[in-house]
Amino acid sequence: MLVAETGYVRAQLKDNVIIARVLCPNITHLEHQILQTQISELCSKYGHRVVLDLTEVHLIGSSGLSTFIALNKDISAAKGAFAICCMKEDLVQLLKMTHLIKLFKIYPTTAAAVEAIK
């Protein structure tokens, strides 16, 4: 069920999990705050179980990484679950290089991520 669509995020609800597909190809200082706000608002309305689908994302800057950290922290504090899926291999390598890979649950598909956190 589609619950929101903006220029930045298309969100649907499946098995009480928010699947937030990021629509912008870059997550940099220009996009990060809007994404964080929109996903936080979805959490307030639909609960704190979130899969962030990065199928469309090709570049993540330091601000984007900070957004992931903040969302993970906020969702964990609310006793929710946060996962990332459909991440391009070079972006996975970025998380490995920065040692942030340890903070996140990363899945190859949306279905696998939803199943893991529902």
C-alpha positions in Angstrom: 0.0 0.0 0.0 1.5 3.3 -1.1 1.5 5.7 1.9 3.6 8.7 0.6 5.3 9.9 -2.5 7.5 13.0 -2.9 10.3 14.0 -5.2 12.7 12.3 -2.8 10.9 9.2 -1.4 8.2 6.8 -2.4 7.0 4.9 0.7 4.8 1.9 1.0 3.6 -0.2 3.9 4.0 -4.0 3.8 3.7 -6.3 6.8 3.8 -3.2 9.1 7.2 -2.3 7.6 7.8 1.1 5.8 9.6 0.5 2.6 11.1 3.9 1.7 12.6 4.0 -1.8 14.9 6.9 -2.2 14.1 8.5 -5.6 17.0 10.9 -5.9 20.3 9.5 -7.4 22.5 11.4 -4.9 22.3 11.7 -1.1 24.5 14.7 -0.4 24.3 17.9 1.7 21.5 19.0 -0.6 19.2 16.0 0.0 20.0 14.5 3.3 17.9 16.7 5.6 14.8 16.4 3.5 15.2 12.6 3.4 15.7 12.4 7.1 12.7 14.6 7.8 10.4 12.7 5.5 11.4 9.3 6.8 11.1 10.5 10.4 7.6 11.7 9.6 6.7 8.3 8.1 8.0 6.7 11.3 5.8 8.9 13.4 2.7 7.9 11.4 3.4 4.2 10.6 5.8 2.9 13.2 9.6 2.4 13.5 10.2 -0.5 11.2 11.9 0.9 8.1 13.6 -0.6 5.0 15.5 2.0 3.1 15.6 1.0 -0.6 18.6 2.5 -2.4 17.9 1.1 -5.9 18.0 4.6 -7.4 21.0 5.9 -5.5 24.4 6.1 -7.1 26.2 8.5 -4.8 26.2 9.0 -1.0 28.1 11.8 0.5 29.2 12.3 4.2 25.9 14.0 4.9 24.0 11.1 3.5 26.0 8.7 5.8 25.2 11.0 8.7 21.5 10.7 7.8 21.7 6.9 7.9 23.4 7.0 11.3 20.8 9.4 12.7 17.9 7.4 11.3 19.4 4.1 12.7 19.9 5.8 16.1 16.4 7.3 16.3 14.7 4.1 15.1 16.7 1.9 17.5 15.8 4.3 20.4 12.1 3.8 19.5 12.7 0.0 19.7 12.2 -0.3 16.0 14.2 -1.9 13.2 16.2 -0.3 10.3 17.6 -2.1 7.3 19.0 -1.0 4.0 18.5 -2.9 0.7 19.3 -2.8 -3.0 22.6 -0.9 -2.4 25.0 -0.7 -5.3 28.3 -2.6 -4.7 30.4 0.5 -4.8 28.2 2.0 -2.0 28.6 -1.2 0.0 32.3 -0.8 -0.4 32.0 2.8 0.9 30.3 1.5 4.1 33.1 -1.1 4.5 35.9 1.5 4.1 34.3 3.8 6.6 33.6 0.8 9.0 29.9 1.9 9.0 28.9 -1.5 7.6 28.9 -2.8 11.2 26.0 -0.4 12.1 23.6 -1.4 9.4 21.7 -4.5 8.3 22.1 -4.6 4.5 20.1 -6.9 2.3 20.3 -7.6 -1.5 16.5 -7.3 -2.0 13.5 -5.5 -0.5 11.8 -8.8 0.2 14.8 -10.1 2.2 15.0 -6.8 4.2 11.3 -6.8 5.0 11.3 -10.5 6.1 14.3 -9.8 8.4 12.7 -6.9 10.3 9.0 -7.6 10.2 
